[in-house]
Amino acid sequence: MSFFPHVFGNDVKNVGFFGLGRSNLSLLSMLLGSDISVTLRSDKKIDRGILPKKLKIKAIYEGDAAFAELCEDTLVLSPSVRRERFELSMARERGVCLTSDAEMFFEQVSAPVYAVSGSDGKSTTATLTHLLLGGEAGGTGLCGNVGEPMLGTLARDLSRYVTELSSFMLRYILPRSERAAITNITPNHLDWHADFEEYRAAKLGIYERTREPVINLDDSHIRDTDRLSAFAAVTDKISFSEAALLTEAEVIYTVEGGFICRNGTHYLELTDVRRREAHNLKNLMLALALTDGKRLSDAREVAREFGGLPHRFEWVGECEGVRFINSSIDTSPARCATTLSSLTAPAVVILGGKGLSFEPIREPLGNFGRAAVLLGESREEIIKALPEGLPYLTASSMEEAVMLARGLARRGDIVLLSPAATSYDSYRSFEERGDNFKTIVKEYCDKRSKTG
């Protein structure tokens, strides 16, 4: 990967890294054996155990000293770092180049990019797009929030790239792409963004430099823009004839008469789709639109075989007639509401974490919830949003929450982890939270099977 040091320019000798998430750790690994002087910075204590072995580090600044003696030529920022911070603004004024893995990727990439963002479903849509474009075997890379960190994929000189981009990334870059899609836009990450309008503007920025936009006609935050002259549009709410009145898109995907239709003609029978929940159908339709005319894989085969991603309505196990489902990715009330609306059986829902307003979950909980078990620092706020009369209990740990939920569930019910909040009050990520849930459930089911 000798190409990597050159992305900074031949004159750059001192590079700092602020934050040591997945993308920055990947970049650090590529600097092994280079002559670039590396400085590490973080607001938190840096775990030395995660650093690449044999990496030559000039200095480490952490905690209150994170910005001490900042004199690097370039500072590579983790995606979640806001560049408006006073210390970073001052560094930029002094001539320090602020950049990121995603920013360097788009500066260097020459192959076509298929870009995906959105509040919900973007990882699934990006993965389906990757599969439809042939996957790695077809010369297609998958990178960003899902798949690999972005810049390192360029070393393999692939034919095309599918990128999943967060609002954190899009706040500071306008990516150039062949095609781009936004799954939906609902209030999210408002503890990071200044307000919803900033969040929405960041998402919509994915369209600014794309050659062929793909739009979700069912989302007013996307539809009510000046981008109705899209290449493709998708809707599961209206017919092709109605959609054609709203957009001049060359390709329109709809759901009609038990089929996914392309421009009003039957294209894919719904019985051929393994994940037929409404939101998963929309993810598939967006992926079909993104890859229209470009596919290297058979769409029917992909639709039949794709069973979803971990932590996204993931089946964990069944015990004593109760199914356990992990949807730890539901880090916002809107996403939780979507998951609840897709249920086909009553559910005892494990809710809680670090969150904002939970009002969006009230109606779907009233329709599909058997009971609720509440975790984390947002318990009191969630209680205010529960529908009147819904039974609930509170728990101090995930293990207690699972046991309480199992006690509330009846045969045929679902115990569903759909927190409607981030994990950051108790876990490092929603993946860690979901893995903890799965471990507890599997141990419980194994124990019951042995004693039963």
MOJO-V400960 format. One record per backbone hydrogen bond with DSSP energy under -1.0 kcal/mol. CO is the residue of the C=O (numbers start at 1). NH is the residue of the N-H. If there is no record, write none. Layout:
co/nh
CO/NH
CO/NH
This chain:
co/nh
1/4
4/7
5/8
6/9
9/12
13/37
14/73
14/74
15/39
16/76
17/41
18/78
21/25
22/26
23/27
24/28
25/29
26/30
28/31
31/34
37/15
38/58
39/17
40/61
41/19
42/63
47/50
48/51
52/55
59/40
61/42
62/65
63/66
65/68
69/71
73/97
74/16
75/99
76/18
78/81
82/85
85/89
86/90
87/91
88/92
89/93
90/94
91/96
92/95
97/75
99/77
100/104
101/105
102/106
103/107
104/108
105/109
112/161
113/178
113/179
114/163
115/181
116/165
117/183
121/125
122/126
123/127
124/128
125/129
126/130
127/131
128/132
129/133
130/135
131/134
132/296
132/297
135/140
136/139
139/159
139/160
141/162
142/148
143/164
148/144
150/153
151/154
152/155
153/156
154/157
160/141
161/114
162/143
163/116
164/145
166/170
167/171
169/172
177/211
178/212
179/115
180/214
181/117
184/119
189/192
189/193
195/199
196/200
197/201
198/202
199/203
200/204
201/205
203/206
204/207
205/208
207/210
209/177
212/180
213/231
213/232
215/234
216/219
219/222
219/223
220/224
223/225
228/248
231/251
232/215
233/253
234/217
239/243
240/244
243/246
243/247
251/233
252/263
253/235
254/261
256/259
258/270
259/256
260/267
260/268
261/254
262/265
265/262
268/260
269/272
270/273
277/281
278/282
279/283
280/284
281/285
282/286
283/287
284/288
285/289
286/290
287/291
291/294
298/302
299/303
300/304
301/305
302/306
303/274
309/312
311/329
314/326
317/324
319/322
321/412
322/319
323/415
324/316
324/317
325/417
326/314
327/330
329/331
330/420
332/336
333/337
334/338
335/339
336/340
337/341
339/342
340/343
346/414
347/370
347/371
348/416
349/373
350/418
351/375
353/378
354/422
358/361
359/362
361/365
362/366
363/367
364/368
365/369
368/347
371/349
372/393
373/351
374/395
376/379
378/382
379/383
380/384
382/385
387/390
391/372
393/374
397/401
398/402
399/403
400/404
401/405
402/406
403/407
404/408
405/409
410/413
413/323
414/348
415/325
416/350
417/327
419/352
422/354
423/426
423/427
429/433
430/434
431/435
432/436
433/437
434/438
435/439
436/440
437/441
438/442
439/443
440/444
441/445
442/446
443/447
444/448
445/449
446/450
447/451
448/452
